[in-house]
């Protein structure tokens, strides 16, 4: 009997050790492994960008190391993140290996609004990037002495179509006609290639504020149906940069639209561009149901009253209105608008709508975390709980942590882990909480996979192992 009992005890302990996923897991080793696969030697640019956006203390060391990663996309992503932290753009540019890497970096920081004209000119004089980025730099620098270089780029048969288009738009903006020649040359391309190049050039020209060049593009694009995407992009650019011509082009587009309710997207161009709607066109917009009425009210509201007017369309789940309102709400910390977006997106089951709930949650957590905290009370929907905690985690403030702290003892394991992550972003943890954070980082806390790298980073930091771990996180994996 004694032998049998002893054997049973030994067997039970062995079984427990095998079934317990944490019994043999070293949380430090697991966290290092998670971070290597996410942002380290075997990571991905998207993951680096996500963690860089949280401005974690010490994360710049990962970005600095990322500049030497064998993967060009990882090097570019690290450089862009460092530029957003205020590092010298010319210095970062000099650390990238190839013209294409430097070109991708220049376009990215240009899109982020980080390059000043004086810096653009200095970089362009170095002439060690690809031709697309060079054309953007010369356009941005806006120096008289660069006209000859732009003229050569505009007709360079070896340059990319987009390069030639940007150079041509720059020349037209300066009073020298060149866009028409570029459009004529584009005629040899397939319709899809033609439109793609025009789209890209139009986006860059709008970013540069090239009103004259965009006005000259209108007759060159040619007749297109009212629901054509390129026509819509051109009209929107005109509305923003040359409103008088934009309204005329908009009315023409509306006149070409069939009487079947497809006018709503055309009306939303006015909303996006911040222009008032011509009152005489109101009869062209449907109003036979709640959604149509809400959208029509938004379109014909005065531009300074559209934020308030948008709430009705948002509450009904109108995605284009959410897209427009989201940026405005974030910029102005408009709580009523953010709450409307969060609540509407949280209720929706449409694919992709969750990103609005998360963005609104993050903005609410930064401006008024208590508005999220009250939504956690008696909340039973796991998706909504996830949205709310992602906002509190992103905020990383003591106020956000205070809203999460009551849920450290929640009955649901995932909720406890999410709350722990929010608290760890802004407060010291005790020893037992640090162990739980390590367990969550290793995969034992029910966290969504994309949050495990943050848990791993915070665990290593809380346990005093971060500095010792960073060299191993950034170590590159080289297959023999």
C-alpha positions as CSV (number, residue, x, y, z in Angstrom):
1,X,0.0,0.0,0.0
2,X,2.8,2.4,0.9
3,X,4.6,1.7,-2.4
4,X,1.4,2.3,-4.3
5,X,0.7,5.6,-2.6
6,X,4.3,6.8,-3.1
7,X,4.0,5.8,-6.8
8,X,0.7,7.7,-7.1
9,X,2.2,10.8,-5.5
10,X,5.2,10.7,-7.8
11,X,3.0,10.1,-10.9
12,X,0.7,13.0,-9.9
13,X,3.6,15.4,-9.5
14,X,5.1,14.4,-12.8
15,X,1.7,14.7,-14.5
16,X,1.2,18.2,-13.0
17,X,4.7,19.3,-14.1
18,X,3.9,18.2,-17.7
19,X,0.4,19.8,-17.8
20,X,1.5,23.0,-16.1
21,X,2.7,25.2,-18.9
22,X,4.5,27.5,-16.5
23,X,6.4,24.9,-14.4
24,X,9.4,24.8,-16.7
25,X,9.2,28.2,-18.3
26,X,11.8,30.8,-17.4
27,X,9.9,34.1,-17.9
28,X,13.1,36.0,-18.6
29,X,14.1,33.6,-21.4
30,X,10.5,33.6,-22.7
31,X,10.3,37.4,-22.7
32,X,13.6,37.7,-24.5
33,X,12.4,35.2,-27.1
34,X,9.1,37.0,-27.6
35,X,10.9,40.3,-28.1
36,X,13.4,38.9,-30.5
37,X,10.6,37.6,-32.7
38,X,8.8,40.9,-32.4
39,X,11.2,43.8,-32.5
40,X,14.6,42.3,-32.2
41,X,16.9,40.3,-34.6
42,X,14.0,38.3,-36.0
43,X,11.3,41.0,-35.7
44,X,9.1,42.8,-38.2
45,X,8.8,46.6,-39.1
46,X,5.2,46.7,-38.0
47,X,6.0,45.5,-34.5
48,X,8.8,47.9,-34.2
49,X,6.6,50.8,-35.2
50,X,3.9,49.7,-32.7
51,X,6.2,49.6,-29.7
52,X,8.1,52.7,-30.8
53,X,4.8,54.6,-30.8
54,X,4.4,53.9,-27.0
55,X,7.7,55.8,-26.2
56,X,8.9,53.2,-23.8
57,X,12.0,54.2,-21.8
58,X,15.0,52.5,-23.2
59,X,13.4,51.4,-26.5
60,X,15.6,53.8,-28.5
61,X,18.4,51.2,-27.9
62,X,16.3,48.7,-29.9
63,X,15.9,51.3,-32.7
64,X,19.6,52.2,-32.7
65,X,20.4,48.5,-33.1
66,X,17.7,48.2,-35.7
67,X,19.8,50.4,-38.0
68,X,22.2,47.5,-38.4
69,X,19.6,44.8,-38.9
70,X,20.3,42.7,-42.1
71,X,16.7,43.4,-43.2
72,X,16.4,46.7,-45.2
73,X,12.7,47.2,-44.1
74,X,13.8,46.9,-40.5
75,X,16.5,49.4,-41.0
76,X,14.2,51.9,-42.6
77,X,11.5,51.4,-39.9
78,X,14.1,52.0,-37.2
79,X,15.3,55.1,-38.9
80,X,11.8,56.5,-39.3
81,X,11.0,55.9,-35.6
82,X,14.3,57.6,-34.6
83,X,13.4,60.6,-36.8
84,X,10.1,60.9,-35.1
85,X,11.9,61.0,-31.8
86,X,13.9,64.0,-33.0
87,X,17.1,62.4,-34.3
88,X,19.0,64.2,-37.1
89,X,17.5,63.2,-40.5
90,X,20.8,63.7,-42.5
91,X,22.7,61.6,-39.9
92,X,20.1,58.8,-40.0
93,X,20.2,58.9,-43.8
94,X,23.9,58.4,-43.8
95,X,23.5,55.2,-41.9
96,X,21.3,53.6,-44.5
97,X,23.1,51.4,-47.0
98,X,21.4,51.8,-50.4
99,X,19.7,54.5,-52.5
100,X,16.4,52.6,-52.3
101,X,16.5,52.4,-48.5
102,X,17.4,56.1,-48.3
103,X,14.6,56.9,-50.7
104,X,12.0,54.9,-48.7
105,X,13.2,56.8,-45.5
106,X,12.9,60.2,-47.2
107,X,9.4,59.5,-48.5
108,X,8.3,58.3,-45.0
109,X,9.6,61.3,-43.1
110,X,8.3,63.6,-45.8
111,X,4.8,62.0,-45.3
112,X,5.2,62.6,-41.6
113,X,6.0,66.3,-42.2
114,X,9.5,66.0,-40.7
115,X,11.6,67.5,-43.4
116,X,12.1,71.2,-43.6
117,X,12.9,72.8,-47.0
118,X,16.4,73.7,-45.9
119,X,17.2,70.1,-44.9
120,X,15.6,68.9,-48.1
121,X,18.0,71.1,-50.2
122,X,21.0,69.9,-48.3
123,X,20.1,66.2,-48.8
124,X,19.3,66.8,-52.4
125,X,22.7,68.3,-53.0
126,X,24.3,65.1,-51.7
127,X,22.5,63.2,-54.5
128,X,22.7,59.8,-52.9
129,X,19.1,58.6,-52.9
130,X,16.8,57.2,-55.6
131,X,15.3,59.4,-58.2
132,X,11.7,59.5,-56.7
133,X,13.0,60.8,-53.4
134,X,15.3,63.2,-55.2
135,X,12.4,64.7,-57.0
136,X,10.4,65.1,-53.8
137,X,13.4,66.8,-52.1
138,X,13.9,69.3,-55.0
139,X,10.2,70.1,-55.0
140,X,10.2,70.6,-51.2
141,X,13.4,72.7,-51.2
142,X,11.8,75.1,-53.8
143,X,15.0,76.7,-54.9
144,X,15.4,78.6,-58.2
145,X,18.8,77.0,-58.8
146,X,17.1,73.5,-59.0
147,X,15.0,74.3,-62.1
148,X,17.6,72.8,-64.5
149,X,17.8,69.6,-62.4
150,X,14.0,69.3,-62.3
151,X,13.9,69.8,-66.1
152,X,16.3,67.0,-66.7
153,X,14.4,64.7,-64.3
154,X,11.1,65.4,-66.1
155,X,12.4,64.0,-69.4
156,X,14.8,61.4,-68.1
157,X,13.8,58.2,-69.8
158,X,15.6,56.1,-67.2
159,X,13.8,57.7,-64.3
160,X,10.6,56.3,-62.8
161,X,7.3,57.6,-64.1
162,X,6.5,59.0,-60.7
163,X,9.9,60.8,-60.6
164,X,9.2,62.4,-63.9
165,X,5.6,63.4,-62.8
166,X,6.8,65.0,-59.6
167,X,9.4,67.0,-61.5
168,X,6.9,68.0,-64.1
169,X,4.4,69.2,-61.4
170,X,7.2,71.2,-59.7
171,X,8.0,72.9,-63.0
172,X,4.3,73.7,-63.6
173,X,4.1,75.1,-60.1
174,X,7.0,77.4,-61.1
175,X,5.3,78.5,-64.3
176,X,7.0,76.2,-66.8
177,X,4.6,73.9,-68.5
178,X,5.7,70.2,-68.2
179,X,2.7,68.2,-66.9
180,X,1.1,68.0,-70.3
181,X,4.2,66.3,-71.7
182,X,4.2,63.8,-68.8
183,X,0.6,62.9,-69.4
184,X,1.2,62.4,-73.1
185,X,4.1,60.1,-72.3
186,X,1.9,58.1,-69.9
187,X,-0.5,57.2,-72.7
188,X,1.8,54.3,-73.6
189,X,1.0,52.6,-70.3
190,X,-1.9,50.3,-69.5
191,X,-4.9,52.1,-67.9
192,X,-4.1,50.6,-64.5
193,X,-0.5,51.7,-64.6
194,X,-1.5,55.1,-65.9
195,X,-4.0,55.7,-63.1
196,X,-1.6,54.4,-60.4
197,X,1.1,56.8,-61.4
198,X,-1.4,59.8,-61.5
199,X,-2.8,58.8,-58.1
200,X,0.7,58.8,-56.6
201,X,1.8,62.0,-58.2
202,X,-1.5,63.7,-57.2
203,X,-1.0,62.7,-53.5
204,X,2.5,64.0,-53.4
205,X,1.5,67.2,-55.2
206,X,-1.3,67.8,-52.7
207,X,1.1,67.2,-49.8
208,X,3.4,69.8,-51.3
209,X,0.5,72.3,-51.7
210,X,0.9,72.5,-55.5
211,X,-2.3,74.2,-56.3
212,X,-1.3,75.5,-59.8
213,X,0.0,72.1,-60.9
214,X,-3.2,70.3,-59.7
215,X,-5.4,72.9,-61.5
216,X,-3.5,72.1,-64.7
217,X,-4.0,68.4,-64.2
218,X,-7.8,68.6,-64.3
219,X,-8.3,68.8,-68.1
220,X,-5.4,66.4,-68.7
221,X,-7.0,63.6,-66.8
222,X,-9.8,63.5,-69.3
223,X,-13.5,62.7,-69.0
224,X,-14.4,60.1,-66.4
225,X,-17.6,58.7,-64.8
226,X,-18.9,60.3,-61.7
227,X,-17.9,57.3,-59.5
228,X,-14.3,57.2,-60.8
229,X,-11.8,57.2,-57.9
230,X,-9.2,59.2,-59.7
231,X,-11.7,61.9,-60.6
232,X,-12.8,62.0,-56.9
233,X,-9.2,62.4,-55.7
234,X,-8.6,65.3,-58.1
235,X,-11.8,67.0,-57.1
236,X,-11.0,66.7,-53.4
237,X,-7.5,68.1,-54.0
238,X,-9.0,71.0,-55.9
239,X,-11.5,71.6,-53.1
240,X,-8.6,71.8,-50.6
241,X,-6.1,73.8,-52.6
242,X,-8.1,75.8,-55.1
243,X,-11.7,76.0,-53.7
244,X,-13.3,78.0,-56.5
245,X,-12.1,75.5,-59.2
246,X,-12.9,72.7,-56.8
247,X,-16.5,73.7,-56.3
248,X,-16.9,73.9,-60.1
249,X,-15.4,70.5,-60.6
250,X,-17.5,69.1,-57.8
251,X,-20.8,70.4,-59.3
252,X,-19.8,68.9,-62.7
253,X,-19.2,65.5,-61.0
254,X,-22.5,65.7,-59.2
255,X,-24.3,66.6,-62.5
256,X,-22.9,63.5,-64.1
257,X,-24.1,61.3,-61.2
258,X,-27.2,59.2,-62.0
259,X,-30.3,59.8,-59.9
260,X,-29.9,56.6,-57.9
261,X,-28.6,57.7,-54.6
262,X,-24.9,57.4,-55.5
263,X,-24.4,61.1,-54.8
264,X,-23.6,60.6,-51.1
265,X,-19.9,59.9,-51.6
266,X,-19.6,63.0,-53.8
267,X,-21.2,65.0,-51.0
268,X,-18.7,63.6,-48.5
269,X,-15.8,65.1,-50.6
270,X,-17.0,68.5,-49.4
271,X,-17.0,67.3,-45.8
272,X,-13.5,65.9,-46.2
273,X,-12.2,69.2,-47.8
274,X,-14.0,71.4,-45.3
275,X,-16.0,73.3,-47.9
276,X,-19.6,74.4,-47.6
277,X,-22.2,72.6,-49.8
278,X,-24.0,74.6,-52.5
279,X,-27.5,74.8,-51.1
280,X,-29.1,74.5,-54.6
281,X,-27.8,71.0,-54.8
282,X,-29.6,69.7,-51.7
283,X,-32.3,68.0,-53.8
284,X,-29.7,65.7,-55.3
285,X,-29.1,63.9,-52.0
286,X,-31.4,61.1,-50.7
287,X,-33.3,61.7,-47.5
288,X,-35.9,58.9,-47.4
289,X,-34.4,57.1,-44.3
290,X,-32.6,57.9,-41.1
291,X,-29.1,57.2,-42.5
292,X,-29.7,59.3,-45.6
293,X,-31.1,62.1,-43.6
294,X,-28.2,62.0,-41.2
295,X,-25.6,62.1,-44.0
296,X,-27.5,64.9,-45.8
297,X,-27.6,67.0,-42.6
298,X,-23.8,66.5,-42.2
299,X,-23.1,67.5,-45.8
300,X,-25.2,70.7,-45.7
301,X,-24.2,71.7,-42.2
302,X,-21.8,74.7,-42.0
303,X,-18.2,73.5,-41.9
304,X,-17.7,74.7,-38.3
305,X,-20.9,72.8,-37.2
306,X,-20.1,69.5,-39.0
307,X,-18.5,67.8,-36.0
308,X,-21.7,68.0,-34.0
309,X,-23.8,67.1,-37.1
310,X,-21.7,64.0,-37.7
311,X,-22.7,62.3,-34.5
312,X,-26.1,61.2,-35.9
313,X,-24.4,59.4,-38.9
314,X,-21.7,57.9,-36.6
315,X,-24.3,56.5,-34.3
316,X,-25.9,54.8,-37.3
317,X,-22.6,53.3,-38.2
318,X,-21.7,55.3,-41.4
319,X,-18.0,54.3,-42.0
320,X,-17.0,57.3,-44.2
321,X,-18.2,59.7,-41.5
322,X,-16.2,57.8,-38.9
323,X,-13.1,58.0,-41.1
324,X,-13.5,61.8,-41.4
325,X,-14.5,62.4,-37.8
326,X,-11.8,60.2,-36.2
327,X,-8.9,62.5,-37.1
328,X,-10.8,65.6,-36.1
329,X,-11.9,64.1,-32.8
330,X,-8.3,63.0,-32.0
331,X,-6.9,66.4,-32.9
332,X,-9.4,68.3,-30.8
333,X,-10.0,65.8,-28.0
334,X,-13.7,66.1,-28.7
335,X,-15.1,63.8,-26.1
336,X,-18.7,63.7,-27.4
337,X,-17.4,62.7,-30.8
338,X,-14.9,60.1,-29.5
339,X,-17.6,58.5,-27.3
340,X,-20.0,58.3,-30.3
341,X,-17.3,56.6,-32.4
342,X,-16.3,54.2,-29.7
343,X,-19.9,53.2,-28.8
344,X,-21.0,52.8,-32.4
345,X,-17.9,50.9,-33.5
346,X,-18.1,48.7,-30.4
347,X,-21.6,47.6,-31.3
348,X,-20.9,46.9,-34.9
349,X,-20.0,43.4,-36.2
350,X,-18.7,44.7,-39.6
351,X,-15.2,43.6,-40.5
352,X,-12.5,46.2,-39.9
353,X,-14.7,48.4,-37.7
354,X,-12.8,47.5,-34.6
355,X,-9.9,49.8,-35.5
356,X,-12.2,52.7,-35.0
357,X,-13.1,51.5,-31.5
358,X,-9.5,51.0,-30.6
359,X,-8.4,54.5,-31.9
360,X,-11.3,56.1,-30.1
361,X,-10.4,54.2,-27.0
362,X,-6.8,55.4,-27.1
363,X,-7.9,59.0,-27.6
364,X,-10.4,58.8,-24.8
365,X,-7.9,57.2,-22.5
366,X,-5.5,60.1,-23.2
367,X,-8.1,62.8,-22.7
368,X,-10.6,61.4,-20.2
369,X,-9.8,57.8,-19.0
370,X,-12.8,57.9,-16.6
371,X,-15.1,57.8,-19.7
372,X,-13.6,54.4,-20.4
373,X,-13.6,53.3,-16.8
374,X,-17.3,53.7,-16.5
375,X,-17.8,51.5,-19.6
376,X,-15.9,48.7,-17.9
377,X,-18.5,48.5,-15.0
378,X,-20.6,45.3,-15.5
379,X,-19.2,45.0,-19.1
380,X,-19.6,41.4,-20.3
381,X,-18.6,41.7,-24.0
382,X,-15.0,40.4,-24.3
383,X,-14.4,42.5,-27.4
384,X,-15.4,45.7,-25.8
385,X,-13.3,44.9,-22.7
386,X,-10.4,44.4,-25.0
387,X,-11.0,47.7,-26.8
388,X,-11.2,49.6,-23.5
389,X,-8.0,48.1,-22.0
390,X,-6.1,48.8,-25.2
391,X,-6.9,52.4,-24.8
392,X,-5.8,52.4,-21.1
393,X,-2.6,50.5,-22.0
394,X,-1.7,52.9,-24.7
395,X,-2.3,56.0,-22.5
396,X,0.3,54.8,-20.0
397,X,-0.7,57.4,-17.4
398,X,-1.4,57.1,-13.6
399,X,-5.0,58.1,-14.4
400,X,-5.4,55.3,-16.9
401,X,-3.8,52.8,-14.5
402,X,-6.2,53.8,-11.8
403,X,-9.2,52.9,-14.0
404,X,-7.6,49.5,-14.7
405,X,-6.5,48.6,-11.1
406,X,-9.9,47.4,-9.8
407,X,-9.8,44.6,-12.5
408,X,-6.6,43.1,-11.2
409,X,-8.8,40.6,-9.3
410,X,-11.3,40.0,-12.0
411,X,-12.6,36.5,-12.4
412,X,-11.6,36.3,-16.1
413,X,-7.9,35.6,-16.7
414,X,-7.6,37.7,-19.8
415,X,-9.2,40.7,-18.1
416,X,-6.7,40.4,-15.2
417,X,-3.8,40.3,-17.6
418,X,-5.0,43.3,-19.6
419,X,-5.5,45.3,-16.3
420,X,-2.0,44.3,-15.2
421,X,-0.5,45.5,-18.4
422,X,-2.3,48.9,-18.0
423,X,-1.1,49.2,-14.4
424,X,2.4,48.2,-15.3
425,X,2.6,51.0,-17.9
426,X,2.4,53.7,-15.2
427,X,2.9,52.2,-11.7
428,X,5.3,50.0,-9.8
429,X,4.3,46.4,-9.4
430,X,4.8,44.2,-6.3
431,X,6.7,40.9,-6.6
432,X,3.6,38.8,-7.2
433,X,2.4,41.1,-9.9
434,X,5.8,41.0,-11.6
435,X,5.6,37.2,-11.7
436,X,2.1,37.4,-13.2
437,X,3.4,39.8,-15.8
438,X,6.2,37.4,-16.7
439,X,3.7,34.6,-17.0
440,X,1.5,36.7,-19.3
441,X,4.5,37.6,-21.4
442,X,5.3,33.9,-21.8
443,X,1.8,33.2,-23.0
444,X,0.1,32.0,-19.8
445,X,-2.1,35.1,-19.1
446,X,-4.5,34.9,-22.0
447,X,-3.2,38.1,-23.5
448,X,-3.8,38.7,-27.3
449,X,-0.6,37.7,-29.0
450,X,0.1,41.3,-30.2
451,X,0.3,42.5,-26.6
452,X,2.8,39.9,-25.4
453,X,5.8,41.9,-26.6
454,X,4.8,44.8,-24.5
455,X,4.2,42.5,-21.5
456,X,7.7,41.1,-22.1
457,X,9.3,44.5,-22.2
458,X,7.5,45.7,-19.1
459,X,8.3,42.4,-17.3
460,X,12.0,42.7,-18.0
461,X,12.0,46.3,-17.0
462,X,10.1,45.6,-13.7
463,X,12.4,42.7,-12.8
464,X,15.6,44.7,-13.4
465,X,16.6,42.5,-16.3
466,X,16.0,44.8,-19.3
467,X,19.5,46.2,-19.7
468,X,21.1,42.7,-19.5
469,X,18.5,41.4,-22.0
470,X,18.7,44.0,-24.7
471,X,21.9,42.6,-26.3
472,X,20.3,39.3,-26.7
473,X,17.0,40.8,-28.0
474,X,18.8,42.6,-30.8
475,X,21.1,39.8,-31.7
476,X,20.4,38.9,-35.3
477,X,19.5,35.3,-36.3
478,X,21.8,34.2,-39.1
479,X,21.0,30.8,-40.6
480,X,24.1,28.8,-41.4
